[in-house]
């Protein structure tokens, strides 16, 4: 039976593209939404032949009240969804830090400037508290002493693009995510690069 997910984003849509490519040959239908009419995520969806819609923020509750999805995936969605919307489905988000550290905006830069040696990526359930929902999965990214910010940022995004689709797949199958899924899913972990 086909699963149907909504992916909501406000910007570039690189995580959306990683999700779309992962599920290309699987029995999953993706619909893309953006609260920003000019968001590049909508262009990506069009070029991939995926159904896409501009969904103004104030119409979100009405839309999800009338349409059901197996999972609603936030991928760079820059709005805080209120409880009345969150009650309408299962919402998850990805955040570029090891929550609860570095919640909110500019997490990659803030982690780097703080001098931490390990940051990473977190997938979590969405609540009305910013980046405060229960953690579903995390994966670390080590910050080497010689690493430049651009390298660290690229490593975080690479890890997001590998982790998020696998976690979504697990949730759709009602299975629990395990680190071994990263290895078996892609042939390599794609994470910190320091595994031996």
Backbone as a chain_set.jsonl record, in Angstrom:
{"seq": "XXXXXXXXXXXXXXXXXXXXXXXXXXXXXXXXXXXXXXXXXXXXXXXXXXXXXXXXXXXXXXXXXXXXXXXXXXXXXXXXXXXXXXXXXXXXXXXXXXXXXXXXXXXXXXXXXXXXXXXXXXXXXXXXXXXXXXXXXXXXXXXXXXXXXXXXXXXXXXXXXXXXXXXXXXXXXXXXXXXXXXXXXXXXXXXXXXXX", "coords": {"N": [[0.842, -1.196, 0.0], [0.605, 2.155, -0.909], [2.467, 4.684, 0.665], [2.035, 8.037, 1.787], [3.697, 11.012, 1.861], [4.139, 14.351, 3.066], [6.276, 16.974, 2.27], [7.596, 19.795, 3.666], [8.967, 22.93, 3.027], [10.937, 25.982, 3.099], [12.967, 27.07, 1.649], [15.931, 26.347, -0.061], [15.811, 23.5, -0.47], [17.481, 21.204, -0.409], [17.52, 18.997, 1.33], [14.984, 18.018, 0.775], [15.389, 17.186, -1.884], [17.201, 15.087, -1.489], [15.557, 13.319, -0.102], [13.555, 12.846, -2.031], [15.064, 11.577, -4.042], [15.903, 9.278, -2.702], [13.485, 7.903, -2.304], [12.654, 7.372, -4.847], [12.282, 4.932, -6.3], [10.584, 3.573, -4.671], [7.547, 2.558, -2.943], [6.207, 5.088, -2.346], [4.53, 8.109, -2.159], [5.227, 11.47, -2.74], [4.465, 14.751, -1.785], [5.158, 18.104, -2.248], [5.424, 21.092, -0.364], [5.429, 24.64, 0.077], [5.718, 27.59, 2.036], [6.645, 29.775, 0.874], [6.404, 31.418, -2.01], [8.379, 31.768, -3.915], [10.312, 29.929, -3.341], [13.116, 27.808, -3.798], [12.782, 25.13, -3.426], [10.322, 24.42, -4.531], [10.862, 24.641, -7.245], [12.746, 22.611, -7.489], [11.088, 20.407, -6.966], [9.343, 20.541, -9.166], [11.157, 20.042, -11.27], [11.787, 17.443, -10.723], [9.471, 16.187, -11.215], [7.557, 16.025, -9.24], [4.595, 16.41, -7.385], [3.666, 19.65, -6.363], [3.048, 22.477, -4.218], [2.264, 25.854, -3.465], [1.709, 26.838, -0.257], [0.224, 28.964, 1.707], [1.058, 30.122, 4.979], [-1.069, 30.693, 6.735], [-3.053, 29.091, 5.744], [-2.43, 26.529, 6.364], [-3.493, 24.923, 8.482], [-6.134, 24.474, 7.606], [-5.628, 23.049, 5.228], [-4.252, 20.663, 6.031], [-6.139, 19.691, 7.695], [-8.033, 18.821, 5.949], [-6.753, 17.022, 4.334], [-5.015, 13.979, 4.485], [-1.894, 12.569, 5.558], [0.679, 10.094, 5.736], [2.983, 10.85, 6.985], [4.388, 13.96, 7.892], [6.875, 15.946, 6.802], [9.265, 18.19, 7.799], [11.517, 20.231, 6.134], [13.738, 22.373, 6.239], [11.784, 24.218, 6.817], [10.615, 27.291, 7.766], [8.873, 28.222, 9.704], [7.021, 28.319, 12.81], [4.928, 25.863, 13.709], [1.617, 25.888, 14.933], [-0.111, 24.342, 17.799], [-2.707, 23.475, 16.939], [-2.348, 22.81, 14.287], [-0.327, 20.881, 14.445], [-1.675, 18.848, 15.683], [-2.92, 17.595, 13.622], [-1.543, 15.635, 12.315], [1.434, 13.509, 11.932], [4.337, 15.019, 12.573], [7.67, 15.616, 11.628], [11.061, 16.831, 12.039], [14.285, 17.989, 10.902], [17.363, 18.87, 12.364], [20.376, 20.791, 12.419], [22.243, 20.071, 14.579], [23.363, 18.429, 17.599], [20.79, 18.008, 19.337], [19.833, 18.531, 22.78], [21.55, 20.721, 22.343], [22.38, 23.854, 20.873], [19.857, 24.803, 19.833], [17.434, 26.221, 17.541], [18.081, 29.005, 15.253], [20.907, 29.27, 12.966], [22.509, 27.145, 13.837], [24.669, 25.538, 12.972], [26.82, 27.309, 12.552], [26.957, 28.437, 15.127], [27.669, 26.214, 16.702], [30.17, 25.644, 15.621], [31.639, 27.993, 16.171], [31.562, 27.924, 18.905], [33.436, 26.122, 19.584], [33.109, 23.423, 20.053], [33.868, 19.916, 19.93], [32.425, 17.9, 18.879], [29.577, 17.847, 16.933], [26.541, 17.584, 15.122], [23.658, 15.931, 13.736], [20.149, 15.961, 14.179], [17.091, 14.209, 14.142], [13.772, 14.835, 14.911], [10.584, 14.712, 16.655], [8.026, 17.109, 15.993], [7.091, 19.809, 18.002], [5.314, 22.577, 19.547], [7.335, 23.901, 20.718], [10.376, 25.267, 19.859], [12.554, 23.148, 18.241], [12.256, 21.297, 20.275], [11.046, 18.821, 20.529], [10.603, 15.23, 21.067], [13.478, 13.219, 20.569], [14.243, 11.357, 17.673], [16.309, 10.272, 16.124], [19.88, 10.57, 16.047], [23.015, 11.698, 14.699], [26.509, 11.87, 14.91], [28.92, 14.44, 14.047], [32.263, 14.979, 13.774], [34.394, 17.669, 14.734], [37.235, 18.526, 13.468], [40.447, 19.834, 14.445], [41.759, 21.126, 12.377], [39.778, 21.744, 10.635], [37.932, 23.748, 8.406], [35.228, 26.161, 8.506], [33.482, 25.935, 6.265], [33.942, 23.314, 5.424], [33.05, 21.865, 7.613], [30.332, 22.615, 7.628], [29.538, 21.514, 5.167], [29.882, 18.804, 5.748], [27.963, 18.428, 7.723], [25.597, 18.862, 6.226], [25.811, 16.801, 4.343], [25.558, 14.613, 6.035], [22.941, 15.038, 6.967], [21.531, 14.568, 4.577], [21.877, 11.887, 4.172], [20.961, 10.68, 6.561], [18.245, 11.589, 7.054], [16.353, 10.592, 4.998], [16.482, 7.806, 5.517], [15.574, 7.585, 8.152], [12.96, 8.536, 7.809], [11.95, 6.514, 6.136], [12.053, 4.338, 7.919], [10.172, 5.191, 9.863], [7.841, 5.199, 8.321], [7.531, 2.503, 7.957], [7.002, 1.73, 10.486], [9.181, 0.992, 12.029], [12.086, 0.855, 14.155], [14.725, 3.155, 14.122], [18.125, 2.333, 13.584], [21.666, 2.514, 14.066], [23.023, 0.792, 12.355], [21.476, 0.795, 10.122], [22.309, 2.922, 8.601], [24.728, 2.088, 7.583], [24.058, -0.287, 6.176], [22.218, 0.825, 4.522], [23.506, 2.581, 2.76], [26.038, 1.749, 2.169], [28.147, 3.106, 3.24], [28.745, 5.06, 6.188], [28.609, 7.807, 5.875], [28.929, 9.817, 7.638], [30.873, 11.258, 10.07], [33.341, 10.602, 9.019], [35.385, 9.498, 10.396], [35.32, 6.869, 11.116], [36.597, 3.588, 11.733]], "CA": [[0.0, 0.0, 0.0], [1.415, 3.358, -1.06], [2.522, 5.674, 1.736], [2.002, 9.396, 1.248], [4.318, 11.981, 2.76], [4.23, 15.761, 2.694], [7.538, 17.603, 2.637], [7.382, 21.244, 3.746], [10.209, 23.689, 3.096], [10.829, 27.409, 2.793], [14.154, 27.586, 0.974], [16.639, 25.68, -1.16], [15.243, 22.174, -0.719], [18.465, 20.136, -0.619], [17.045, 17.8, 2.045], [13.854, 17.504, -0.016], [15.917, 16.457, -3.042], [17.764, 13.825, -0.991], [14.402, 12.474, 0.217], [12.92, 12.463, -3.3], [15.921, 10.611, -4.739], [15.896, 8.036, -1.925], [12.206, 7.195, -2.457], [12.3, 7.366, -6.276], [11.814, 3.622, -6.758], [9.853, 2.928, -3.579], [6.099, 2.764, -3.0], [5.94, 6.26, -1.512], [4.159, 9.313, -2.916], [5.679, 12.692, -2.069], [3.914, 16.036, -2.207], [6.007, 19.178, -1.724], [4.729, 22.336, -0.033], [6.239, 25.731, 0.602], [5.037, 28.824, 2.431], [7.332, 30.829, 0.131], [6.063, 31.221, -3.426], [9.594, 31.793, -4.728], [11.303, 28.999, -2.775], [13.747, 26.92, -4.781], [12.285, 23.767, -3.203], [9.23, 24.187, -5.488], [11.512, 24.417, -8.543], [13.317, 21.262, -7.446], [9.988, 19.452, -7.087], [8.886, 20.561, -10.567], [12.148, 19.399, -12.134], [11.763, 16.006, -10.424], [8.143, 15.672, -11.557], [6.83, 15.767, -7.994], [3.497, 17.344, -7.12], [4.108, 20.711, -5.462], [2.052, 23.529, -3.993], [2.478, 26.977, -2.565], [0.719, 26.743, 0.811], [0.412, 30.063, 2.658], [1.098, 29.666, 6.363], [-2.391, 30.813, 7.356], [-3.943, 28.056, 5.196], [-1.864, 25.221, 6.702], [-4.437, 24.143, 9.303], [-7.24, 24.064, 6.747], [-5.196, 22.041, 4.263], [-3.967, 19.374, 6.674], [-7.392, 19.214, 8.259], [-8.818, 18.215, 4.873], [-5.935, 16.053, 3.603], [-4.211, 13.214, 5.443], [-0.607, 12.031, 5.116], [1.269, 9.156, 6.688], [4.018, 11.577, 7.703], [4.642, 15.307, 7.387], [8.316, 16.099, 6.987], [9.763, 19.559, 7.655], [12.866, 20.234, 5.565], [14.031, 23.795, 6.052], [10.549, 25.003, 6.955], [11.064, 28.335, 8.688], [7.769, 28.697, 10.547], [6.667, 27.512, 13.98], [3.556, 25.395, 13.53], [0.866, 25.916, 16.188], [-0.657, 23.042, 18.224], [-3.886, 23.034, 16.187], [-1.846, 22.179, 13.061], [0.434, 19.683, 14.83], [-2.65, 17.81, 16.049], [-3.53, 17.051, 12.406], [-0.705, 14.607, 11.698], [2.733, 13.21, 12.548], [5.291, 15.974, 12.007], [9.061, 15.484, 12.062], [11.961, 17.874, 11.564], [15.713, 17.719, 11.037], [18.067, 20.052, 12.889], [21.807, 20.568, 12.255], [23.054, 20.0, 15.803], [22.953, 17.342, 18.49], [19.874, 18.591, 20.325], [19.302, 19.892, 22.922], [22.529, 21.786, 22.104], [22.265, 24.738, 19.715], [18.512, 24.912, 19.255], [17.118, 27.457, 16.827], [18.752, 29.415, 14.013], [22.368, 29.35, 12.842], [23.073, 26.117, 14.724], [25.963, 25.055, 12.474], [27.807, 28.345, 12.847], [27.093, 28.585, 16.575], [28.427, 25.068, 17.204], [31.559, 25.786, 15.178], [32.266, 29.101, 16.898], [31.646, 27.577, 20.329], [34.627, 25.314, 19.775], [32.82, 22.033, 20.418], [34.589, 18.946, 19.11], [31.428, 17.032, 18.253], [28.209, 18.333, 16.739], [25.873, 16.532, 14.368], [22.337, 16.097, 13.15], [19.067, 15.35, 14.96], [15.718, 14.136, 13.638], [12.923, 14.852, 16.11], [9.166, 15.03, 16.492], [7.794, 18.549, 16.083], [6.143, 20.365, 18.97], [5.289, 24.033, 19.39], [8.581, 24.428, 21.279], [11.369, 25.178, 18.788], [13.549, 22.07, 18.375], [12.097, 20.738, 21.614], [10.322, 17.551, 20.521], [11.336, 13.998, 21.384], [14.483, 12.854, 19.573], [14.042, 10.084, 16.979], [17.628, 9.769, 15.727], [20.974, 11.537, 15.988], [24.267, 11.184, 14.181], [27.535, 12.864, 15.21], [29.933, 14.906, 13.102], [33.409, 15.467, 14.531], [35.007, 18.906, 14.248], [38.681, 18.399, 13.574], [41.125, 21.115, 14.706], [42.171, 21.766, 11.125], [38.607, 21.87, 9.765], [37.364, 25.079, 8.161], [33.765, 26.182, 8.68], [32.811, 25.431, 5.054], [34.066, 21.852, 5.429], [32.143, 21.386, 8.658], [28.962, 22.813, 7.146], [29.3, 20.522, 4.113], [29.781, 17.499, 6.392], [26.645, 18.409, 8.377], [24.561, 18.695, 5.196], [25.968, 15.446, 3.8], [24.992, 13.703, 7.03], [21.484, 15.224, 6.908], [20.978, 13.982, 3.353], [21.893, 10.428, 4.326], [20.181, 10.264, 7.733], [16.811, 11.921, 7.049], [15.512, 9.647, 4.243], [16.449, 6.489, 6.16], [14.687, 7.705, 9.314], [11.594, 8.632, 7.27], [11.611, 5.166, 5.68], [11.801, 3.535, 9.123], [8.907, 5.629, 10.464], [6.745, 4.75, 7.451], [7.4, 1.058, 8.167], [6.833, 1.52, 11.935], [10.376, 0.334, 12.531], [12.962, 1.719, 14.946], [15.997, 3.458, 13.474], [19.329, 1.802, 14.223], [22.845, 3.005, 13.341], [23.395, -0.151, 11.303], [20.696, 1.133, 8.922], [23.107, 3.846, 7.793], [25.755, 1.306, 6.898], [23.419, -1.176, 5.203], [21.417, 1.612, 3.585], [24.244, 3.335, 1.751], [27.365, 1.21, 1.924], [29.038, 3.76, 4.199], [27.926, 5.818, 7.125], [28.401, 9.158, 5.39], [28.938, 10.734, 8.776], [32.018, 12.07, 10.441], [34.514, 10.246, 8.26], [36.426, 9.031, 11.287], [35.09, 5.474, 11.481], [37.687, 2.688, 11.325]], "C": [[0.881, 1.251, 0.0], [1.308, 4.258, 0.156], [2.595, 7.061, 1.101], [2.618, 10.345, 2.265], [4.244, 13.379, 2.171], [5.594, 16.252, 3.14], [7.334, 19.108, 2.556], [8.721, 21.952, 3.895], [9.992, 25.131, 2.687], [11.961, 27.92, 1.919], [14.657, 26.724, -0.157], [16.101, 24.287, -1.487], [16.254, 21.075, -0.961], [18.071, 18.867, 0.122], [15.857, 17.177, 1.309], [14.359, 16.68, -1.194], [16.494, 15.11, -2.624], [16.646, 12.825, -0.676], [13.764, 11.942, -1.072], [13.748, 11.405, -4.031], [15.924, 9.256, -4.024], [14.638, 7.212, -2.204], [11.779, 7.023, -3.922], [11.707, 6.04, -6.738], [11.069, 2.851, -5.672], [8.376, 3.299, -3.666], [5.68, 3.894, -2.051], [5.635, 7.442, -2.425], [4.566, 10.529, -2.099], [4.94, 13.878, -2.659], [4.718, 17.121, -1.496], [5.189, 20.447, -1.507], [5.726, 23.401, 0.406], [5.35, 26.915, 0.944], [5.627, 30.024, 1.695], [7.149, 30.547, -1.36], [7.299, 31.102, -4.312], [10.676, 30.828, -4.234], [11.826, 28.051, -3.845], [13.272, 25.476, -4.624], [11.158, 23.432, -4.191], [9.792, 23.932, -6.886], [12.119, 23.022, -8.602], [12.223, 20.212, -7.652], [9.487, 19.372, -8.528], [9.859, 19.791, -11.456], [12.197, 17.884, -11.909], [10.408, 15.366, -10.746], [7.296, 15.336, -10.346], [5.785, 16.848, -7.772], [3.943, 18.378, -6.088], [3.094, 21.837, -5.394], [2.624, 24.646, -3.124], [1.357, 26.928, -1.536], [0.971, 27.862, 1.814], [0.258, 29.571, 4.099], [-0.293, 29.658, 7.002], [-3.399, 29.778, 6.838], [-3.509, 26.63, 5.585], [-2.857, 24.35, 7.463], [-5.588, 23.627, 8.455], [-6.847, 22.95, 5.796], [-4.999, 20.681, 4.93], [-5.177, 18.831, 7.43], [-8.227, 18.463, 7.23], [-8.069, 17.128, 4.112], [-5.037, 15.308, 4.581], [-2.969, 12.632, 4.774], [-0.106, 11.058, 6.167], [2.327, 9.836, 7.549], [4.183, 12.944, 7.053], [6.06, 15.683, 7.805], [8.7, 17.567, 6.771], [11.217, 19.498, 7.2], [13.226, 21.687, 5.237], [12.788, 24.652, 6.068], [10.754, 26.006, 8.083], [9.952, 28.939, 9.547], [7.576, 27.776, 11.737], [5.196, 27.135, 13.848], [2.831, 25.359, 14.876], [0.265, 24.545, 16.523], [-1.845, 22.564, 17.4], [-3.499, 22.41, 14.843], [-1.152, 20.863, 13.408], [-0.477, 18.528, 15.244], [-3.21, 17.074, 14.835], [-2.686, 15.962, 11.735], [0.549, 14.345, 12.505], [3.78, 14.074, 11.842], [6.688, 15.694, 12.543], [9.897, 16.597, 11.436], [13.396, 17.377, 11.683], [16.399, 19.009, 11.445], [19.571, 19.782, 12.853], [22.635, 20.76, 13.53], [22.616, 18.759, 16.566], [22.085, 17.968, 19.585], [20.006, 17.833, 21.643], [20.311, 21.021, 22.725], [22.187, 22.56, 20.831], [20.9, 24.662, 19.028], [18.401, 26.205, 18.454], [18.022, 27.727, 15.634], [20.267, 29.351, 14.129], [23.099, 28.312, 13.694], [24.454, 25.652, 14.274], [27.058, 26.047, 12.837], [28.038, 28.477, 14.355], [27.891, 27.434, 17.184], [29.909, 25.216, 16.854], [32.29, 26.854, 15.985], [32.416, 28.806, 18.389], [32.857, 26.701, 20.634], [34.36, 23.884, 20.209], [33.539, 21.094, 19.456], [33.66, 17.97, 18.405], [30.119, 17.804, 18.134], [27.494, 17.23, 15.967], [24.501, 16.939, 13.889], [21.315, 15.354, 14.007], [17.779, 15.347, 14.154], [14.82, 14.001, 14.86], [11.461, 15.1, 15.741], [8.98, 16.532, 16.7], [6.765, 18.847, 17.159], [6.12, 21.873, 18.757], [6.471, 24.71, 20.092], [9.678, 24.209, 20.252], [12.431, 24.129, 19.123], [13.475, 21.376, 19.735], [11.424, 19.381, 21.676], [11.223, 16.359, 20.796], [12.255, 13.606, 20.229], [14.194, 11.459, 19.01], [15.391, 9.456, 16.632], [18.631, 10.913, 15.74], [22.188, 10.872, 15.356], [25.34, 12.251, 14.362], [28.396, 13.237, 14.011], [31.057, 15.505, 13.944], [33.961, 16.735, 13.889], [36.508, 18.802, 14.512], [39.31, 19.785, 13.767], [41.477, 21.867, 13.431], [40.993, 22.059, 10.187], [38.152, 23.324, 9.637], [35.845, 25.0, 8.293], [33.047, 25.58, 7.481], [32.845, 23.903, 4.99], [33.113, 21.232, 6.452], [30.691, 21.474, 8.208], [28.607, 21.778, 6.082], [29.111, 19.129, 4.709], [28.429, 17.345, 7.1], [25.554, 18.143, 7.337], [24.615, 17.299, 4.571], [25.326, 14.428, 4.744], [23.468, 13.808, 7.06], [20.889, 14.448, 5.737], [20.976, 12.457, 3.393], [20.926, 9.977, 5.419], [18.675, 10.431, 7.544], [15.974, 10.922, 6.243], [15.396, 8.279, 4.906], [15.512, 6.506, 7.365], [13.227, 7.781, 8.869], [11.106, 7.246, 6.846], [11.254, 4.27, 6.866], [10.454, 3.9, 9.753], [7.707, 5.159, 9.64], [6.488, 3.252, 7.607], [7.146, 0.703, 9.627], [7.978, 0.699, 12.517], [11.233, 1.347, 13.284], [14.271, 1.919, 14.199], [17.154, 2.884, 14.293], [20.525, 2.283, 13.402], [23.253, 2.082, 12.201], [22.619, 0.122, 10.01], [21.47, 2.083, 8.012], [24.132, 3.083, 6.974], [25.125, 0.437, 5.813], [22.651, -0.389, 4.157], [22.222, 2.248, 2.48], [25.631, 2.791, 1.452], [28.436, 1.895, 2.754], [28.209, 4.694, 5.043], [27.66, 7.231, 6.645], [28.493, 10.194, 6.476], [30.242, 11.46, 8.937], [33.273, 11.751, 9.653], [35.639, 9.695, 9.11], [36.213, 7.589, 11.762], [36.258, 4.624, 10.987], [37.175, 1.263, 11.309]], "O": [[1.791, 1.378, 0.818], [0.211, 4.561, 0.625], [3.148, 7.231, 0.014], [2.129, 10.471, 3.387], [4.281, 13.569, 0.956], [6.021, 15.977, 4.261], [6.948, 19.636, 1.513], [9.514, 21.621, 4.776], [9.011, 25.47, 2.025], [11.936, 29.073, 1.487], [13.922, 26.404, -1.091], [15.955, 23.938, -2.658], [15.943, 20.099, -1.644], [18.265, 17.767, -0.398], [15.741, 15.954, 1.231], [13.83, 15.605, -1.478], [16.306, 14.108, -3.315], [16.776, 11.632, -0.95], [13.473, 10.752, -1.19], [13.196, 10.448, -4.575], [15.946, 8.21, -4.672], [14.701, 5.988, -2.326], [10.665, 6.578, -4.196], [10.732, 6.028, -7.488], [10.94, 1.629, -5.744], [8.001, 4.234, -4.374], [4.919, 3.694, -1.104], [6.393, 7.737, -3.349], [4.282, 10.606, -0.904], [4.805, 13.998, -3.876], [4.929, 17.056, -0.285], [4.372, 20.829, -2.345], [6.743, 23.095, 1.029], [4.373, 27.208, 0.255], [5.169, 31.154, 1.87], [7.671, 29.568, -1.893], [7.273, 30.419, -5.336], [11.826, 30.908, -4.666], [11.072, 27.559, -4.684], [13.347, 24.688, -5.567], [11.049, 22.291, -4.639], [9.264, 23.103, -7.628], [12.026, 22.333, -9.618], [12.399, 19.256, -8.407], [9.237, 18.286, -9.049], [9.445, 18.988, -12.292], [12.6, 17.133, -12.798], [10.221, 14.162, -10.572], [6.422, 14.471, -10.409], [6.048, 18.038, -7.946], [4.528, 18.027, -5.064], [2.383, 22.122, -6.358], [3.37, 24.4, -2.176], [0.182, 26.971, -1.899], [1.836, 27.732, 2.68], [-0.572, 28.709, 4.388], [-0.646, 28.725, 7.724], [-4.47, 29.607, 7.421], [-4.141, 25.652, 5.185], [-3.042, 23.179, 7.134], [-5.974, 22.465, 8.575], [-7.617, 22.016, 5.57], [-5.513, 19.669, 4.455], [-5.228, 17.647, 7.764], [-9.021, 17.588, 7.574], [-8.671, 16.39, 3.331], [-4.373, 15.927, 5.412], [-2.985, 12.257, 3.602], [-0.43, 11.184, 7.348], [2.545, 9.451, 8.698], [4.126, 13.077, 5.83], [6.391, 15.731, 8.99], [8.485, 18.118, 5.691], [12.041, 18.807, 7.799], [13.041, 22.155, 4.113], [12.734, 25.693, 5.413], [11.032, 25.623, 9.219], [10.091, 30.052, 10.056], [7.923, 26.596, 11.684], [4.324, 28.003, 13.874], [3.376, 24.852, 15.856], [0.143, 23.687, 15.649], [-1.986, 21.361, 17.179], [-4.234, 21.576, 14.315], [-1.365, 19.849, 12.742], [-0.085, 17.364, 15.162], [-3.89, 16.059, 14.98], [-3.078, 15.428, 10.697], [0.722, 14.871, 13.604], [4.068, 13.877, 10.661], [6.882, 15.551, 13.75], [9.503, 17.218, 10.448], [13.69, 16.466, 12.457], [16.075, 20.09, 10.953], [20.012, 18.688, 13.207], [23.604, 21.519, 13.546], [21.622, 18.12, 16.22], [22.587, 18.4, 20.622], [20.261, 16.629, 21.639], [19.959, 22.184, 22.924], [21.756, 21.976, 19.836], [20.804, 24.481, 17.814], [19.164, 27.151, 18.655], [18.642, 26.819, 15.08], [20.831, 29.375, 15.222], [24.183, 28.579, 14.211], [25.322, 25.4, 15.11], [28.101, 25.664, 13.368], [29.176, 28.611, 14.805], [28.702, 27.653, 18.084], [30.785, 24.951, 17.678], [33.42, 26.646, 16.426], [33.287, 29.365, 19.055], [33.256, 26.554, 21.789], [35.267, 23.198, 20.68], [33.786, 21.446, 18.302], [34.056, 17.296, 17.453], [29.616, 18.347, 19.118], [27.813, 16.054, 16.142], [24.215, 18.115, 13.665], [21.583, 14.258, 14.499], [17.412, 16.357, 13.553], [15.062, 13.169, 15.734], [11.148, 15.62, 14.67], [9.694, 17.149, 17.49], [5.706, 18.221, 17.22], [6.823, 22.391, 17.889], [6.597, 25.934, 20.067], [9.894, 23.078, 19.814], [13.111, 24.212, 20.145], [14.486, 20.927, 20.275], [11.245, 18.835, 22.764], [12.449, 16.468, 20.762], [11.862, 13.653, 19.063], [13.937, 10.513, 19.754], [15.592, 8.256, 16.822], [18.286, 12.067, 15.482], [22.376, 9.659, 15.456], [25.121, 13.41, 14.011], [28.573, 12.448, 13.083], [30.831, 16.425, 14.73], [33.994, 16.864, 12.665], [36.971, 18.972, 15.64], [38.765, 20.788, 13.305], [41.491, 23.098, 13.411], [41.187, 22.561, 9.079], [38.006, 24.033, 10.633], [35.253, 23.924, 8.205], [32.109, 24.801, 7.648], [31.881, 23.275, 4.551], [32.464, 20.219, 6.19], [29.917, 20.533, 8.382], [27.505, 21.229, 6.09], [28.276, 18.358, 4.235], [27.827, 16.272, 7.08], [24.687, 17.293, 7.546], [23.577, 16.694, 4.303], [24.641, 13.503, 4.307], [22.778, 12.794, 7.167], [19.877, 13.761, 5.882], [20.167, 11.814, 2.725], [20.171, 9.021, 5.239], [17.911, 9.513, 7.842], [14.965, 10.439, 6.756], [14.334, 7.657, 4.864], [14.749, 5.564, 7.579], [12.357, 7.161, 9.48], [9.982, 6.854, 7.161], [10.269, 3.534, 6.82], [9.686, 3.017, 10.132], [6.681, 4.769, 10.196], [5.365, 2.786, 7.412], [7.081, -0.474, 9.98], [7.78, -0.163, 13.373], [11.113, 2.553, 13.069], [14.859, 0.959, 13.699], [17.159, 2.944, 15.522], [20.42, 2.443, 12.186], [23.775, 2.545, 11.187], [23.054, -0.273, 8.928], [21.305, 2.052, 6.792], [24.371, 3.4, 5.809], [25.59, 0.42, 4.673], [22.45, -0.863, 3.038], [21.711, 2.446, 1.378], [26.327, 3.31, 0.579], [29.516, 1.339, 2.955], [27.102, 5.076, 4.662], [26.618, 7.807, 6.957], [28.159, 11.356, 6.244], [30.673, 12.193, 8.047], [34.194, 12.567, 9.622], [36.734, 9.449, 8.604], [36.862, 7.146, 12.71], [36.84, 4.911, 9.941], [37.927, 0.34, 10.993]]}, "num_chains": 1, "name": "protein.A"}
